[in-house]
């Protein structure tokens, strides 16, 4: 019986530690996600601003790169929702920056969702 009580105690301690660890990870994500989204959007802007290649093979590589960044942005937005980060409105210290970030991310992801099977029509 003593061993069973010890196992239950260990299990409860592990559960409490895991919950605390997850809570800390969630807070860390909440703090870092806005900046991570900014960097991903900047990367998308820079990559998409490159001249569109005329060669079909090069175009496919360029398009795949754009889609990869958009998928990353989409994942970051989903992760933000999962950790309870509200990106739907302004933040007191950055009223326009966060709203602009969200608008850019939604526009970028929306563009990527529409062009699922884009290929050059040669």
trRosetta pair geometry for C-beta under 8 A, 3 or more apart (Angstrom, degrees):
i j d omega theta_ij theta_ji phi_ij phi_ji
1 4 5.6 -52 -152 34 37 113
1 5 6.5 36 151 -17 67 104
2 5 5.8 -55 -151 37 33 111
2 6 6.3 35 150 -21 66 106
3 6 5.5 -53 -147 36 34 113
3 7 6.3 36 153 -20 66 103
4 7 5.7 -51 -148 35 32 112
4 8 6.5 32 152 -17 64 105
5 8 5.7 -54 -148 37 32 112
5 9 6.3 36 151 -22 65 105
6 9 5.5 -52 -148 35 32 114
6 10 6.4 33 153 -18 65 104
7 10 5.7 -52 -145 37 31 111
7 11 6.2 33 154 -20 64 107
8 11 5.6 -54 -145 37 30 114
8 12 6.3 29 156 -18 65 106
9 12 5.9 -56 -147 37 28 108
9 13 6.3 28 154 -18 63 108
10 13 5.7 -57 -147 38 30 111
10 14 6.2 31 155 -19 65 108
11 14 5.8 -55 -146 37 28 111
11 15 6.3 30 154 -19 63 107
12 15 5.7 -52 -147 36 31 113
12 16 6.4 31 154 -18 64 105
13 16 5.8 -55 -148 37 31 110
13 17 6.2 30 153 -17 65 107
14 17 5.7 -55 -145 39 31 111
14 18 6.1 32 155 -20 66 107
15 18 5.7 -53 -144 37 29 111
15 19 6.3 30 156 -19 63 106
16 19 5.8 -53 -147 36 30 111
16 20 6.4 29 153 -17 63 106
17 20 5.7 -56 -149 38 31 110
17 21 6.2 33 152 -20 66 106
18 21 5.6 -52 -145 37 31 113
18 22 6.2 30 156 -18 65 106
19 22 5.8 -54 -145 38 29 110
19 23 6.3 32 154 -21 63 107
20 23 5.6 -54 -147 36 31 113
20 24 6.4 32 153 -19 64 105
21 24 5.8 -56 -150 36 31 110
21 25 6.3 30 152 -18 65 106
22 25 5.5 -52 -146 37 33 112
22 26 6.2 38 153 -23 65 104
23 26 5.6 -50 -147 33 31 114
23 27 6.5 30 153 -17 63 104
24 27 5.8 -54 -149 36 32 110
24 28 6.4 34 151 -21 64 106
25 28 5.5 -53 -148 35 33 114
25 29 6.4 33 153 -18 65 104
26 29 5.8 -55 -151 36 30 111
26 30 6.4 34 151 -22 64 104
26 83 4.8 173 -154 -145 82 100
26 84 7.3 39 178 25 119 106
27 30 5.6 -49 -147 33 34 114
27 31 6.4 30 155 -17 64 106
28 31 5.9 -59 -152 37 30 109
28 32 6.2 5 160 -2 66 116
29 32 6.1 -71 -137 48 28 95
29 33 5.6 40 168 -42 69 108
29 79 6.7 -113 -174 156 133 110
29 80 7.9 -161 150 -99 104 50
29 83 4.7 -152 95 -84 127 170
29 85 7.5 -119 123 -35 89 128
30 33 6.4 -41 -132 14 19 114
30 83 5.4 -148 -63 133 82 124
30 84 7.0 -24 -91 74 121 83
30 85 5.0 173 -127 -79 77 104
32 35 6.0 -68 -164 48 54 105
32 36 5.6 53 144 -26 84 113
33 36 5.3 -59 -138 41 34 114
33 37 6.1 38 162 -23 69 103
33 76 6.3 156 -154 -173 95 96
33 79 6.7 -164 -114 103 130 106
33 80 5.0 150 161 -92 153 95
33 83 7.3 171 -31 54 147 138
33 85 5.7 -136 64 -14 146 175
34 37 5.8 -54 -150 34 29 112
34 38 6.6 33 151 -21 63 103
34 85 7.7 -156 -49 -176 85 140
34 87 7.8 166 -95 -104 87 105
34 98 6.5 -50 -135 -111 128 96
34 101 6.6 58 -156 128 84 171
35 38 5.4 -48 -151 32 37 116
35 39 6.5 35 152 -17 66 102
36 39 5.8 -53 -150 36 33 110
36 40 6.4 32 152 -18 65 106
36 76 6.0 -160 114 -135 111 135
37 40 5.7 -55 -145 38 33 110
37 41 6.2 30 157 -17 66 107
37 73 6.9 83 -141 -138 78 80
37 76 5.3 169 -88 135 83 141
37 77 7.4 84 -112 -68 123 70
37 80 7.4 6 -57 -55 132 138
37 101 5.8 85 113 178 123 119
37 105 5.9 -33 -171 -78 117 137
38 41 5.9 -59 -148 39 27 108
38 42 6.2 29 154 -19 64 107
38 101 6.0 -60 -79 -118 79 121
39 42 5.6 -53 -146 37 31 113
39 43 6.3 34 153 -21 64 104
40 43 5.6 -52 -150 35 32 113
40 44 6.5 33 150 -20 64 103
40 69 6.5 160 -175 -168 83 86
40 72 5.4 -151 -143 115 129 113
40 73 5.0 167 133 -83 131 80
40 76 6.1 -176 11 -5 161 155
41 44 5.5 -49 -147 34 35 112
41 45 6.3 38 153 -20 66 103
41 73 6.5 84 -73 -109 71 127
41 101 6.9 -162 0 -146 158 74
41 104 5.1 65 -152 124 143 128
41 105 6.1 -87 -79 -76 121 74
41 108 6.5 -162 -123 -18 85 156
42 45 5.6 -51 -146 35 32 113
42 46 6.3 29 155 -16 65 107
43 46 5.9 -57 -146 39 29 108
43 47 6.1 24 158 -15 66 111
43 69 5.6 -158 109 -131 104 128
44 47 5.9 -60 -142 41 28 106
44 48 5.8 17 164 -11 67 114
44 66 7.1 80 -148 -145 83 68
44 69 4.3 166 -89 137 85 137
44 70 6.7 93 -119 -66 132 64
44 73 6.6 -11 -43 -42 144 136
44 108 5.5 48 137 -146 161 144
45 48 6.2 -61 -137 43 21 103
45 49 6.1 25 160 -27 60 114
46 49 5.9 -59 -147 31 25 114
46 50 7.7 42 151 -37 56 88
47 50 6.2 -37 -172 -1 38 112
47 65 5.6 -138 -177 136 135 116
47 66 6.1 -179 119 -87 117 66
47 69 5.9 163 44 -24 148 153
48 66 5.4 80 -88 -115 90 112
48 69 7.9 -121 -39 62 97 145
50 62 6.9 -136 86 -137 122 117
52 59 6.6 36 176 -119 84 92
52 62 6.5 158 -138 119 58 159
53 58 3.5 -101 147 115 163 115
53 59 4.8 -143 76 -65 94 62
53 61 7.7 23 25 55 149 95
53 62 5.4 168 10 -20 106 139
54 58 7.6 29 55 65 43 123
54 59 7.3 -65 140 -53 5 111
55 58 4.1 67 74 18 105 110
55 59 6.4 -172 87 -15 49 85
56 59 5.5 -53 -144 35 28 114
56 60 6.4 33 156 -22 63 103
56 119 7.9 30 -153 -176 99 90
56 120 5.5 -133 -113 50 79 129
56 122 6.2 -67 -74 -23 119 143
57 60 5.8 -50 -153 31 30 113
57 61 6.8 28 150 -15 62 104
58 61 5.7 -53 -151 36 36 111
58 62 6.3 38 150 -20 67 105
59 62 5.6 -55 -147 38 33 112
59 63 6.1 31 155 -18 67 108
59 120 5.2 41 107 -32 165 127
60 63 5.8 -54 -142 39 28 110
60 64 6.2 32 156 -21 63 107
60 119 7.4 8 -91 -127 91 84
61 64 5.7 -52 -146 36 29 113
61 65 6.5 34 153 -21 62 104
62 65 5.8 -55 -156 33 30 113
62 66 6.7 29 150 -17 64 104
63 66 5.6 -52 -151 35 35 112
63 67 6.3 33 153 -17 67 106
63 118 6.1 -149 -148 88 142 113
63 119 8.0 -136 38 -98 173 48
64 67 5.7 -55 -145 39 32 111
64 68 6.3 38 154 -25 65 104
65 68 5.7 -51 -148 30 30 113
65 69 6.8 27 156 -14 63 102
66 69 6.0 -58 -155 36 32 107
66 70 6.4 29 150 -16 66 109
66 112 7.2 -168 137 -100 91 102
67 70 5.5 -56 -146 40 35 113
67 71 6.2 38 154 -22 67 103
67 112 5.9 134 -122 -148 64 113
68 71 5.7 -51 -148 34 30 111
68 72 6.5 33 151 -20 62 104
69 72 5.5 -53 -152 34 34 115
69 73 6.5 35 150 -19 66 103
69 108 7.9 -70 119 171 99 131
70 73 5.6 -50 -147 35 35 112
70 74 6.3 38 152 -20 65 104
70 108 5.7 -155 -114 150 88 93
70 109 5.8 145 -168 -105 92 52
70 111 7.3 -122 -113 76 140 86
70 112 3.4 138 165 -64 160 159
71 74 5.5 -51 -147 36 32 115
71 75 6.4 35 152 -20 64 105
71 112 7.4 -147 -49 158 59 154
72 75 5.7 -53 -150 36 30 112
72 76 6.4 31 152 -19 64 105
73 76 5.6 -54 -149 36 32 112
73 77 6.5 33 152 -19 65 104
73 105 5.4 -167 179 -145 117 89
73 108 5.6 9 88 98 168 128
73 109 5.7 -140 103 -65 113 97
74 77 5.8 -54 -150 35 31 111
74 78 6.5 30 152 -16 64 105
74 109 4.8 123 -80 -125 89 122
74 112 7.4 -113 -42 74 123 140
75 78 5.7 -55 -148 38 32 111
75 79 6.2 34 153 -19 66 107
76 79 5.5 -53 -145 38 31 113
76 80 6.3 39 152 -25 64 102
76 105 7.7 -105 83 -142 111 136
77 80 5.6 -48 -149 30 32 115
77 81 6.8 32 152 -16 61 102
77 87 7.2 -96 -137 44 82 156
77 105 5.8 151 -72 153 121 134
77 106 7.9 114 -115 -76 155 65
77 109 6.8 -56 7 -46 151 157
78 81 5.7 -55 -156 36 34 111
78 82 6.4 34 149 -21 67 107
79 82 5.4 -54 -146 35 35 114
79 83 6.4 17 161 -6 68 107
80 83 6.4 -66 -147 44 27 97
80 85 4.1 -78 -169 67 83 121
80 87 5.6 28 141 -25 146 125
81 84 7.7 43 -178 -71 31 20
81 85 7.1 -82 -65 54 25 75
81 87 8.0 -76 -66 17 72 106
86 89 6.6 -3 140 31 111 88
87 98 6.7 -141 -145 175 72 102
87 101 7.4 -95 -158 98 114 105
87 102 4.7 158 156 -95 103 118
87 105 7.9 -20 155 51 149 145
88 102 7.1 147 -102 -153 25 162
89 98 7.9 31 109 106 37 121
89 99 7.1 -20 -172 -85 31 97
90 94 7.3 -152 -168 100 81 56
90 95 3.9 25 -175 -147 138 64
90 96 7.0 1 -121 -54 119 30
90 98 5.9 138 -135 63 47 110
90 99 5.2 -28 -81 -41 82 112
91 94 4.9 22 69 53 106 82
91 95 6.8 -141 63 -81 46 40
91 97 7.9 -46 45 65 105 93
91 98 4.9 83 4 -3 102 152
92 95 7.1 -2 -144 -65 18 85
94 97 3.9 -54 179 45 111 117
94 98 5.2 103 106 -20 108 95
95 98 7.5 -77 -162 35 13 96
95 99 6.9 0 158 -5 54 119
96 99 5.8 -66 -148 45 35 109
96 100 5.8 36 157 -23 72 110
97 100 5.8 -57 -147 37 26 110
97 101 6.3 30 153 -22 63 106
98 101 5.3 -47 -145 33 35 117
98 102 6.4 35 156 -18 65 103
99 102 5.9 -53 -149 36 31 110
99 103 6.4 31 152 -19 64 107
100 103 5.7 -55 -146 37 32 111
100 104 6.3 31 156 -18 66 107
101 104 5.9 -58 -149 37 27 109
101 105 6.3 24 156 -17 64 109
102 105 5.8 -56 -144 38 30 110
102 106 6.2 26 159 -15 66 108
103 106 6.0 -56 -144 39 27 107
103 107 6.2 27 157 -18 63 110
104 107 5.8 -58 -145 38 28 110
104 108 6.1 27 157 -19 65 108
105 108 5.8 -56 -145 37 29 109
105 109 6.2 21 159 -11 65 109
106 109 6.0 -57 -141 43 29 105
106 110 5.9 32 157 -22 64 111
107 110 5.7 -56 -142 38 27 113
107 111 6.4 30 157 -22 62 104
108 111 5.9 -53 -151 32 29 111
108 112 6.6 24 153 -15 62 107
109 112 5.6 -57 -150 38 35 111
109 113 6.3 36 153 -25 68 105
110 113 5.8 -52 -145 31 32 111
110 114 6.8 30 158 -19 63 104
111 114 6.2 -59 -156 31 30 108
111 115 6.6 1 160 2 65 115
112 115 6.4 -75 -145 48 30 95
113 116 7.0 -3 -176 -59 37 93
115 118 4.2 -2 -178 -35 100 124
